[in-house]
Structure formats: C-alpha cells, structure tokens
C-alpha cells in the first residue's frame, strides 16, 4: 500500500495561504508586520487587552525596582506577560467565533467562556507569583 502524498493529505502549504510560500528574511519581516498589526488591533479593539497592558505598565517597572533575585524578577515579569499572551489568544478566539456566526450557540459560548477562563487562570498565576515574591520580601 502506497503512502498518501502531502497534497493528498491537504498538507501543501501553498494550498493553505498565499503567504505560506514566503521564506527567509522576507517571511520574518512579514511576520513582524503581522504581529505589530495584531498588537495594534488588540489594543484598539479590546478593552480587556488595554487594561492588561496598563497592569503590565505598572507591574513590570515595580518588578524591576523591587529587591528580588533576578530569577524571581524574571518570573514576576513573565507571569505578567503571560496574561497579555493569553488575552491575545482569547481575543483571536472571540474574533473567529464572531466571524463564523453572531448567533447565540452553545459551542460559540463554550469557546468564548474557555478563552475567558484561560485569562482568569493566567491572572491567578500573576497573583500567586507576586504574592510569593512579596511574602519573601517581607521576611
């Protein structure tokens, strides 16, 4: 029995997107542009993302000023950045769900609720990491 080709499996990148064929520095440059456009769109269109950017703008400098070890500082900053990453993914999920249909559907609600839960968990991580670091400072 012969193995199916990548075309037969639908794995040909050229069939997925006209942008998939770009390679090398051109691809990296394009990816940077798309990423910056995504950050701009999230900031302009998503209230939650703006609020979390404000949180990051406060907490990251505070983490840099606190007398904690470099590893602790890194974990504190990473936990804050994690919230932004998860919020970007959540916003992308919400945009795709809304693009597919604006009607109320249990699966659409589930997708949005799960994305929101991921943001909540990332915020809990910030709380746990920062509480631990601040408790260590209080000793």
RODREN-236907 format. One record per atom (N, C-alpha, C): x, y, z; residue number from 1; atom name; residue in three letters. Coordinates in nm, 2 decimals, always signed. Example, Ala and Ser with C-alpha at 12.3 -4.5 7.8 and 13.67 -1.06 7.14 Angstrom:
2
+1.32_-0.57_+0.78_1_N_ALA .
+1.23_-0.45_+0.78_1_CA_ALA .
+1.32_-0.33_+0.78_1_C_ALA .
+1.28_-0.22_+0.71_2_N_SER .
+1.37_-0.11_+0.71_2_CA_SER .
+1.29_+0.00_+0.79_2_C_SER .
This chain:
139
+0.08_-0.12_+0.00_1_N_UNK .
+0.00_+0.00_+0.00_1_CA_UNK .
+0.09_+0.12_+0.00_1_C_UNK .
+0.06_+0.22_-0.09_2_N_UNK .
+0.14_+0.34_-0.10_2_CA_UNK .
+0.09_+0.45_+0.00_2_C_UNK .
+0.19_+0.52_+0.05_3_N_UNK .
+0.17_+0.63_+0.15_3_CA_UNK .
+0.10_+0.74_+0.07_3_C_UNK .
+0.00_+0.81_+0.13_4_N_UNK .
-0.05_+0.93_+0.06_4_CA_UNK .
+0.05_+1.04_+0.06_4_C_UNK .
+0.04_+1.12_-0.05_5_N_UNK .
+0.13_+1.23_-0.06_5_CA_UNK .
+0.08_+1.35_+0.03_5_C_UNK .
+0.17_+1.45_+0.05_6_N_UNK .
+0.13_+1.56_+0.13_6_CA_UNK .
+0.01_+1.64_+0.06_6_C_UNK .
+0.01_+1.64_-0.07_7_N_UNK .
-0.10_+1.70_-0.14_7_CA_UNK .
-0.23_+1.63_-0.11_7_C_UNK .
-0.23_+1.49_-0.11_8_N_UNK .
-0.35_+1.42_-0.09_8_CA_UNK .
-0.40_+1.43_+0.05_8_C_UNK .
-0.31_+1.46_+0.15_9_N_UNK .
-0.35_+1.48_+0.29_9_CA_UNK .
-0.39_+1.63_+0.31_9_C_UNK .
-0.38_+1.71_+0.21_10_N_UNK .
-0.42_+1.85_+0.23_10_CA_UNK .
-0.31_+1.93_+0.30_10_C_UNK .
-0.18_+1.88_+0.30_11_N_UNK .
-0.08_+1.94_+0.37_11_CA_UNK .
+0.01_+2.03_+0.29_11_C_UNK .
-0.03_+2.07_+0.17_12_N_UNK .
+0.05_+2.15_+0.08_12_CA_UNK .
+0.04_+2.30_+0.13_12_C_UNK .
+0.15_+2.36_+0.18_13_N_UNK .
+0.13_+2.50_+0.23_13_CA_UNK .
+0.08_+2.59_+0.13_13_C_UNK .
+0.11_+2.57_+0.00_14_N_UNK .
+0.06_+2.66_-0.10_14_CA_UNK .
-0.09_+2.66_-0.11_14_C_UNK .
-0.15_+2.55_-0.07_15_N_UNK .
-0.30_+2.55_-0.07_15_CA_UNK .
-0.36_+2.61_+0.05_15_C_UNK .
-0.29_+2.64_+0.16_16_N_UNK .
-0.34_+2.69_+0.28_16_CA_UNK .
-0.35_+2.84_+0.27_16_C_UNK .
-0.25_+2.91_+0.22_17_N_UNK .
-0.25_+3.05_+0.23_17_CA_UNK .
-0.15_+3.10_+0.12_17_C_UNK .
-0.18_+3.21_+0.06_18_N_UNK .
-0.08_+3.27_-0.04_18_CA_UNK .
+0.05_+3.32_+0.03_18_C_UNK .
+0.04_+3.34_+0.16_19_N_UNK .
+0.15_+3.39_+0.24_19_CA_UNK .
+0.25_+3.29_+0.29_19_C_UNK .
+0.21_+3.16_+0.28_20_N_UNK .
+0.29_+3.05_+0.33_20_CA_UNK .
+0.41_+3.02_+0.25_20_C_UNK .
+0.41_+3.07_+0.12_21_N_UNK .
+0.53_+3.04_+0.03_21_CA_UNK .
+0.65_+3.13_+0.06_21_C_UNK .
+0.63_+3.23_+0.13_22_N_UNK .
+0.74_+3.32_+0.16_22_CA_UNK .
+0.84_+3.26_+0.26_22_C_UNK .
+0.97_+3.28_+0.23_23_N_UNK .
+1.07_+3.22_+0.32_23_CA_UNK .
+1.18_+3.32_+0.36_23_C_UNK .
+1.26_+3.28_+0.45_24_N_UNK .
+1.38_+3.36_+0.48_24_CA_UNK .
+1.35_+3.49_+0.55_24_C_UNK .
+1.43_+3.59_+0.52_25_N_UNK .
+1.41_+3.72_+0.58_25_CA_UNK .
+1.28_+3.79_+0.55_25_C_UNK .
+1.24_+3.77_+0.43_26_N_UNK .
+1.11_+3.82_+0.38_26_CA_UNK .
+0.99_+3.77_+0.47_26_C_UNK .
+1.00_+3.64_+0.50_27_N_UNK .
+0.89_+3.59_+0.59_27_CA_UNK .
+0.90_+3.64_+0.73_27_C_UNK .
+1.02_+3.66_+0.78_28_N_UNK .
+1.04_+3.71_+0.92_28_CA_UNK .
+0.99_+3.86_+0.92_28_C_UNK .
+1.03_+3.94_+0.82_29_N_UNK .
+0.98_+4.08_+0.81_29_CA_UNK .
+0.83_+4.08_+0.80_29_C_UNK .
+0.77_+4.00_+0.72_30_N_UNK .
+0.62_+4.00_+0.71_30_CA_UNK .
+0.56_+3.96_+0.84_30_C_UNK .
+0.62_+3.86_+0.91_31_N_UNK .
+0.56_+3.81_+1.03_31_CA_UNK .
+0.57_+3.92_+1.14_31_C_UNK .
+0.68_+4.00_+1.14_32_N_UNK .
+0.69_+4.11_+1.23_32_CA_UNK .
+0.57_+4.21_+1.21_32_C_UNK .
+0.55_+4.24_+1.08_33_N_UNK .
+0.44_+4.33_+1.04_33_CA_UNK .
+0.31_+4.28_+1.09_33_C_UNK .
+0.28_+4.15_+1.07_34_N_UNK .
+0.15_+4.10_+1.11_34_CA_UNK .
+0.14_+4.10_+1.26_34_C_UNK .
+0.25_+4.07_+1.33_35_N_UNK .
+0.24_+4.07_+1.47_35_CA_UNK .
+0.22_+4.21_+1.53_35_C_UNK .
+0.28_+4.31_+1.47_36_N_UNK .
+0.26_+4.45_+1.51_36_CA_UNK .
+0.11_+4.49_+1.48_36_C_UNK .
+0.06_+4.45_+1.37_37_N_UNK .
-0.08_+4.48_+1.33_37_CA_UNK .
-0.17_+4.41_+1.43_37_C_UNK .
-0.14_+4.29_+1.47_38_N_UNK .
-0.22_+4.22_+1.57_38_CA_UNK .
-0.22_+4.29_+1.71_38_C_UNK .
-0.10_+4.34_+1.75_39_N_UNK .
-0.09_+4.41_+1.88_39_CA_UNK .
-0.18_+4.54_+1.87_39_C_UNK .
-0.16_+4.61_+1.76_40_N_UNK .
-0.24_+4.74_+1.74_40_CA_UNK .
-0.39_+4.71_+1.74_40_C_UNK .
-0.43_+4.61_+1.67_41_N_UNK .
-0.57_+4.57_+1.66_41_CA_UNK .
-0.63_+4.54_+1.80_41_C_UNK .
-0.55_+4.46_+1.88_42_N_UNK .
-0.59_+4.42_+2.01_42_CA_UNK .
-0.60_+4.54_+2.10_42_C_UNK .
-0.50_+4.63_+2.09_43_N_UNK .
-0.51_+4.75_+2.18_43_CA_UNK .
-0.62_+4.84_+2.14_43_C_UNK .
-0.65_+4.86_+2.01_44_N_UNK .
-0.76_+4.95_+1.97_44_CA_UNK .
-0.90_+4.89_+1.99_44_C_UNK .
-0.91_+4.76_+1.98_45_N_UNK .
-1.04_+4.69_+1.97_45_CA_UNK .
-1.08_+4.62_+2.10_45_C_UNK .
-0.99_+4.59_+2.19_46_N_UNK .
-1.02_+4.51_+2.30_46_CA_UNK .
-0.99_+4.58_+2.43_46_C_UNK .
-1.10_+4.61_+2.51_47_N_UNK .
-1.09_+4.68_+2.63_47_CA_UNK .
-1.00_+4.60_+2.73_47_C_UNK .
-1.02_+4.47_+2.74_48_N_UNK .
-0.95_+4.39_+2.84_48_CA_UNK .
-0.80_+4.39_+2.81_48_C_UNK .
-0.76_+4.39_+2.68_49_N_UNK .
-0.62_+4.40_+2.65_49_CA_UNK .
-0.56_+4.53_+2.69_49_C_UNK .
-0.63_+4.64_+2.67_50_N_UNK .
-0.58_+4.77_+2.71_50_CA_UNK .
-0.56_+4.77_+2.87_50_C_UNK .
-0.66_+4.72_+2.94_51_N_UNK .
-0.65_+4.71_+3.08_51_CA_UNK .
-0.53_+4.63_+3.13_51_C_UNK .
-0.51_+4.52_+3.06_52_N_UNK .
-0.39_+4.43_+3.10_52_CA_UNK .
-0.26_+4.50_+3.06_52_C_UNK .
-0.26_+4.57_+2.95_53_N_UNK .
-0.14_+4.65_+2.92_53_CA_UNK .
-0.11_+4.75_+3.02_53_C_UNK .
-0.21_+4.82_+3.08_54_N_UNK .
-0.19_+4.91_+3.19_54_CA_UNK .
-0.14_+4.84_+3.31_54_C_UNK .
-0.19_+4.72_+3.34_55_N_UNK .
-0.14_+4.64_+3.45_55_CA_UNK .
+0.00_+4.61_+3.43_55_C_UNK .
+0.04_+4.57_+3.31_56_N_UNK .
+0.18_+4.54_+3.28_56_CA_UNK .
+0.27_+4.66_+3.29_56_C_UNK .
+0.22_+4.78_+3.25_57_N_UNK .
+0.29_+4.90_+3.25_57_CA_UNK .
+0.32_+4.94_+3.40_57_C_UNK .
+0.24_+4.90_+3.49_58_N_UNK .
+0.26_+4.93_+3.63_58_CA_UNK .
+0.35_+4.82_+3.69_58_C_UNK .
+0.31_+4.69_+3.67_59_N_UNK .
+0.38_+4.58_+3.74_59_CA_UNK .
+0.52_+4.55_+3.70_59_C_UNK .
+0.55_+4.57_+3.57_60_N_UNK .
+0.68_+4.54_+3.52_60_CA_UNK .
+0.79_+4.63_+3.58_60_C_UNK .
+0.76_+4.77_+3.58_61_N_UNK .
+0.86_+4.85_+3.64_61_CA_UNK .
+0.87_+4.83_+3.79_61_C_UNK .
+0.76_+4.80_+3.86_62_N_UNK .
+0.76_+4.76_+4.00_62_CA_UNK .
+0.85_+4.64_+4.02_62_C_UNK .
+0.84_+4.54_+3.94_63_N_UNK .
+0.92_+4.42_+3.95_63_CA_UNK .
+1.07_+4.45_+3.93_63_C_UNK .
+1.10_+4.55_+3.84_64_N_UNK .
+1.24_+4.59_+3.82_64_CA_UNK .
+1.30_+4.67_+3.94_64_C_UNK .
+1.21_+4.73_+4.01_65_N_UNK .
+1.26_+4.81_+4.13_65_CA_UNK .
+1.26_+4.74_+4.26_65_C_UNK .
+1.19_+4.63_+4.27_66_N_UNK .
+1.19_+4.55_+4.39_66_CA_UNK .
+1.32_+4.48_+4.41_66_C_UNK .
+1.37_+4.47_+4.54_67_N_UNK .
+1.49_+4.40_+4.56_67_CA_UNK .
+1.47_+4.25_+4.57_67_C_UNK .
+1.44_+4.19_+4.45_68_N_UNK .
+1.42_+4.04_+4.45_68_CA_UNK .
+1.54_+3.99_+4.36_68_C_UNK .
+1.57_+3.86_+4.37_69_N_UNK .
+1.67_+3.80_+4.29_69_CA_UNK .
+1.63_+3.80_+4.14_69_C_UNK .
+1.73_+3.80_+4.05_70_N_UNK .
+1.70_+3.81_+3.91_70_CA_UNK .
+1.60_+3.70_+3.86_70_C_UNK .
+1.61_+3.58_+3.91_71_N_UNK .
+1.52_+3.47_+3.87_71_CA_UNK .
+1.38_+3.51_+3.91_71_C_UNK .
+1.36_+3.55_+4.04_72_N_UNK .
+1.23_+3.59_+4.09_72_CA_UNK .
+1.17_+3.70_+4.00_72_C_UNK .
+1.26_+3.80_+3.97_73_N_UNK .
+1.21_+3.92_+3.89_73_CA_UNK .
+1.17_+3.87_+3.75_73_C_UNK .
+1.24_+3.78_+3.70_74_N_UNK .
+1.21_+3.72_+3.57_74_CA_UNK .
+1.07_+3.65_+3.57_74_C_UNK .
+1.05_+3.57_+3.67_75_N_UNK .
+0.92_+3.50_+3.69_75_CA_UNK .
+0.81_+3.60_+3.71_75_C_UNK .
+0.83_+3.70_+3.78_76_N_UNK .
+0.73_+3.80_+3.80_76_CA_UNK .
+0.69_+3.87_+3.67_76_C_UNK .
+0.79_+3.91_+3.60_77_N_UNK .
+0.76_+3.98_+3.47_77_CA_UNK .
+0.70_+3.88_+3.37_77_C_UNK .
+0.75_+3.76_+3.37_78_N_UNK .
+0.70_+3.65_+3.27_78_CA_UNK .
+0.55_+3.63_+3.30_78_C_UNK .
+0.51_+3.63_+3.43_79_N_UNK .
+0.37_+3.60_+3.47_79_CA_UNK .
+0.28_+3.71_+3.42_79_C_UNK .
+0.33_+3.83_+3.42_80_N_UNK .
+0.25_+3.95_+3.37_80_CA_UNK .
+0.24_+3.94_+3.22_80_C_UNK .
+0.35_+3.91_+3.15_81_N_UNK .
+0.35_+3.90_+3.00_81_CA_UNK .
+0.26_+3.78_+2.96_81_C_UNK .
+0.26_+3.67_+3.04_82_N_UNK .
+0.17_+3.56_+3.01_82_CA_UNK .
+0.02_+3.60_+3.00_82_C_UNK .
-0.02_+3.70_+3.09_83_N_UNK .
-0.16_+3.75_+3.08_83_CA_UNK .
-0.18_+3.81_+2.94_83_C_UNK .
-0.09_+3.89_+2.89_84_N_UNK .
-0.10_+3.95_+2.76_84_CA_UNK .
-0.11_+3.85_+2.65_84_C_UNK .
-0.03_+3.75_+2.66_85_N_UNK .
-0.03_+3.64_+2.56_85_CA_UNK .
-0.17_+3.57_+2.56_85_C_UNK .
-0.21_+3.53_+2.67_86_N_UNK .
-0.34_+3.46_+2.68_86_CA_UNK .
-0.46_+3.55_+2.64_86_C_UNK .
-0.45_+3.68_+2.67_87_N_UNK .
-0.56_+3.77_+2.63_87_CA_UNK .
-0.56_+3.78_+2.48_87_C_UNK .
-0.44_+3.79_+2.41_88_N_UNK .
-0.43_+3.79_+2.27_88_CA_UNK .
-0.50_+3.67_+2.21_88_C_UNK .
-0.46_+3.55_+2.26_89_N_UNK .
-0.52_+3.43_+2.21_89_CA_UNK .
-0.67_+3.43_+2.23_89_C_UNK .
-0.72_+3.47_+2.35_90_N_UNK .
-0.86_+3.48_+2.38_90_CA_UNK .
-0.93_+3.57_+2.28_90_C_UNK .
-0.87_+3.69_+2.25_91_N_UNK .
-0.93_+3.78_+2.16_91_CA_UNK .
-0.94_+3.73_+2.02_91_C_UNK .
-0.84_+3.65_+1.98_92_N_UNK .
-0.84_+3.59_+1.85_92_CA_UNK .
-0.95_+3.48_+1.84_92_C_UNK .
-0.97_+3.40_+1.95_93_N_UNK .
-1.08_+3.31_+1.95_93_CA_UNK .
-1.21_+3.38_+1.94_93_C_UNK .
-1.23_+3.48_+2.01_94_N_UNK .
-1.36_+3.56_+2.01_94_CA_UNK .
-1.38_+3.61_+1.87_94_C_UNK .
-1.28_+3.67_+1.81_95_N_UNK .
-1.29_+3.72_+1.67_95_CA_UNK .
-1.33_+3.62_+1.57_95_C_UNK .
-1.27_+3.50_+1.58_96_N_UNK .
-1.30_+3.39_+1.49_96_CA_UNK .
-1.44_+3.34_+1.51_96_C_UNK .
-1.48_+3.32_+1.63_97_N_UNK .
-1.62_+3.28_+1.66_97_CA_UNK .
-1.72_+3.38_+1.61_97_C_UNK .
-1.69_+3.51_+1.63_98_N_UNK .
-1.79_+3.61_+1.58_98_CA_UNK .
-1.79_+3.62_+1.43_98_C_UNK .
-1.67_+3.59_+1.37_99_N_UNK .
-1.67_+3.59_+1.22_99_CA_UNK .
-1.75_+3.48_+1.16_99_C_UNK .
-1.75_+3.36_+1.23_100_N_UNK .
-1.82_+3.25_+1.18_100_CA_UNK .
-1.97_+3.27_+1.19_100_C_UNK .
-2.01_+3.32_+1.31_101_N_UNK .
-2.16_+3.35_+1.33_101_CA_UNK .
-2.18_+3.44_+1.45_101_C_UNK .
-2.27_+3.53_+1.44_102_N_UNK .
-2.30_+3.61_+1.55_102_CA_UNK .
-2.42_+3.56_+1.63_102_C_UNK .
-2.48_+3.45_+1.58_103_N_UNK .
-2.59_+3.39_+1.66_103_CA_UNK .
-2.55_+3.32_+1.78_103_C_UNK .
-2.63_+3.32_+1.88_104_N_UNK .
-2.60_+3.25_+2.01_104_CA_UNK .
-2.60_+3.10_+1.98_104_C_UNK .
-2.49_+3.04_+2.02_105_N_UNK .
-2.48_+2.89_+2.00_105_CA_UNK .
-2.40_+2.84_+2.12_105_C_UNK .
-2.44_+2.72_+2.17_106_N_UNK .
-2.37_+2.67_+2.29_106_CA_UNK .
-2.22_+2.65_+2.27_106_C_UNK .
-2.18_+2.61_+2.15_107_N_UNK .
-2.04_+2.59_+2.12_107_CA_UNK .
-1.96_+2.72_+2.11_107_C_UNK .
-2.02_+2.82_+2.05_108_N_UNK .
-1.96_+2.95_+2.05_108_CA_UNK .
-1.94_+3.01_+2.19_108_C_UNK .
-2.05_+2.99_+2.27_109_N_UNK .
-2.04_+3.03_+2.41_109_CA_UNK .
-1.93_+2.96_+2.49_109_C_UNK .
-1.92_+2.82_+2.46_110_N_UNK .
-1.82_+2.74_+2.53_110_CA_UNK .
-1.68_+2.79_+2.49_110_C_UNK .
-1.66_+2.82_+2.36_111_N_UNK .
-1.53_+2.86_+2.31_111_CA_UNK .
-1.49_+2.99_+2.38_111_C_UNK .
-1.58_+3.08_+2.38_112_N_UNK .
-1.55_+3.21_+2.45_112_CA_UNK .
-1.53_+3.20_+2.60_112_C_UNK .
-1.61_+3.12_+2.66_113_N_UNK .
-1.60_+3.10_+2.81_113_CA_UNK .
-1.47_+3.03_+2.84_113_C_UNK .
-1.43_+2.94_+2.76_114_N_UNK .
-1.30_+2.87_+2.79_114_CA_UNK .
-1.18_+2.97_+2.77_114_C_UNK .
-1.19_+3.05_+2.66_115_N_UNK .
-1.09_+3.15_+2.64_115_CA_UNK .
-1.08_+3.25_+2.76_115_C_UNK .
-1.20_+3.29_+2.81_116_N_UNK .
-1.20_+3.38_+2.93_116_CA_UNK .
-1.15_+3.31_+3.05_116_C_UNK .
-1.17_+3.18_+3.07_117_N_UNK .
-1.12_+3.11_+3.18_117_CA_UNK .
-0.97_+3.10_+3.17_117_C_UNK .
-0.91_+3.09_+3.05_118_N_UNK .
-0.77_+3.09_+3.04_118_CA_UNK .
-0.71_+3.22_+3.09_118_C_UNK .
-0.77_+3.33_+3.05_119_N_UNK .
-0.73_+3.46_+3.10_119_CA_UNK .
-0.73_+3.47_+3.25_119_C_UNK .
-0.84_+3.42_+3.31_120_N_UNK .
-0.85_+3.41_+3.46_120_CA_UNK .
-0.74_+3.33_+3.52_120_C_UNK .
-0.71_+3.22_+3.47_121_N_UNK .
-0.61_+3.13_+3.52_121_CA_UNK .
-0.47_+3.21_+3.51_121_C_UNK .
-0.45_+3.28_+3.40_122_N_UNK .
-0.32_+3.35_+3.39_122_CA_UNK .
-0.31_+3.46_+3.49_122_C_UNK .
-0.43_+3.53_+3.52_123_N_UNK .
-0.43_+3.63_+3.62_123_CA_UNK .
-0.40_+3.57_+3.76_123_C_UNK .
-0.46_+3.45_+3.78_124_N_UNK .
-0.43_+3.38_+3.91_124_CA_UNK .
-0.28_+3.35_+3.93_124_C_UNK .
-0.22_+3.31_+3.81_125_N_UNK .
-0.07_+3.29_+3.82_125_CA_UNK .
+0.00_+3.41_+3.86_125_C_UNK .
-0.04_+3.53_+3.81_126_N_UNK .
+0.02_+3.66_+3.85_126_CA_UNK .
+0.01_+3.68_+4.00_126_C_UNK .
-0.11_+3.65_+4.04_127_N_UNK .
-0.14_+3.67_+4.19_127_CA_UNK .
-0.05_+3.58_+4.27_127_C_UNK .
-0.04_+3.45_+4.24_128_N_UNK .
+0.04_+3.36_+4.32_128_CA_UNK .
+0.18_+3.39_+4.31_128_C_UNK .
+0.24_+3.42_+4.19_129_N_UNK .
+0.38_+3.46_+4.18_129_CA_UNK .
+0.41_+3.58_+4.26_129_C_UNK .
+0.33_+3.69_+4.24_130_N_UNK .
+0.36_+3.81_+4.31_130_CA_UNK .
+0.34_+3.80_+4.46_130_C_UNK .
+0.24_+3.73_+4.50_131_N_UNK .
+0.22_+3.71_+4.64_131_CA_UNK .
+0.34_+3.64_+4.70_131_C_UNK .
+0.39_+3.54_+4.64_132_N_UNK .
+0.50_+3.46_+4.69_132_CA_UNK .
+0.63_+3.55_+4.69_132_C_UNK .
+0.65_+3.63_+4.59_133_N_UNK .
+0.76_+3.72_+4.59_133_CA_UNK .
+0.76_+3.83_+4.69_133_C_UNK .
+0.64_+3.88_+4.71_134_N_UNK .
+0.62_+3.99_+4.82_134_CA_UNK .
+0.63_+3.93_+4.96_134_C_UNK .
+0.58_+3.81_+4.97_135_N_UNK .
+0.60_+3.74_+5.11_135_CA_UNK .
+0.75_+3.72_+5.14_135_C_UNK .
+0.82_+3.68_+5.04_136_N_UNK .
+0.97_+3.66_+5.06_136_CA_UNK .
+1.04_+3.79_+5.10_136_C_UNK .
+0.99_+3.90_+5.04_137_N_UNK .
+1.05_+4.03_+5.07_137_CA_UNK .
+1.02_+4.07_+5.21_137_C_UNK .
+0.90_+4.03_+5.26_138_N_UNK .
+0.85_+4.07_+5.39_138_CA_UNK .
+0.93_+3.99_+5.50_138_C_UNK .
+1.00_+3.89_+5.47_139_N_UNK .
+1.07_+3.81_+5.57_139_CA_UNK .
+1.19_+3.88_+5.62_139_C_UNK .
